[in-house]
Amino acid sequence: MLSVFSCKHNPQEDITPDLTNNYTNDSVSFQTEILPLLTGNCAMTGCHDAATAAEGVVLDNYNNVINTGDVTAFNTSNSDLYVVLLETDPKKRMPPPPAPPLTANQIALIAKWINQGARNTNIMRCDTNTFTFGAVQTIVNNLCIGCHSNSNPQGGINLSNYTNIKQETQSGKLLGSINHLLGISPMPKGGNKLEPCKITIIQKWADTGYLNN
Ligand code: HEC
């Protein structure tokens, strides 16, 4: 299923993290934009988490993404991590069905990151003044939908549309899970706790009446 990954194996490279402030407004942030996408859609149990490591691919941190995803800076067509996203053959496409493919915007963001040099950037970009449903859905789509979509509603929780997101937020479960409240499974499962700013956006959206805006 993941044969594309297994055709070529770079020797493990010693990658020096590039967590400098050397970026522009246009720079893609690996830690806050790319890694959450990968942990939410690829690094789950049974797939590309460290324990499963399907086809030797582990997408849970920068070095593993570069090495096991065969990422070549400035070269998307030589980066297996990217190539498999575009596969039209469902047997080769990642994430595999029944999971939905990444959206065009998400794929474009990964391409942009590779074309900017696939650096280990860590840029905080989160505006708590924008707490529309659109902002909430972007967070959920990037961090949760891989396990909570129509086709893959883990824990019986489906977060693929307004009605469901509103329902899970009104019940207190969604905010409880991302705030790691006692008695509720901490989310995103297996990932880092959300940045406070993202939690604030969802909290403000709830406090102002769950508008569908
Ligand atoms: C890697 C897969 C995965 C990701 C990513 C993920 N979840 Fe979950 N989620 C699960 C599983 C599995 C369960 C069932 C409970 C468990 O096994 O911990 C669950 C349960 C839940 C529950 C019910 C918790 C309870 O105790 O009743 C909520 C709410 C939830 N997830 C919200 C989210 C939100 C919000 C995000 C994104 C910020 C997210 N999840 C990301 C896998 C995931």
Residues whose N, C-alpha, C, O or C-beta is under 5 A from the ligand:
A	BS01	HEC	T39 G40 M44 L143 C144 C147 Q154 G155 I157 K173 L174 S177 G183 I184 S185 M187 P188 K189
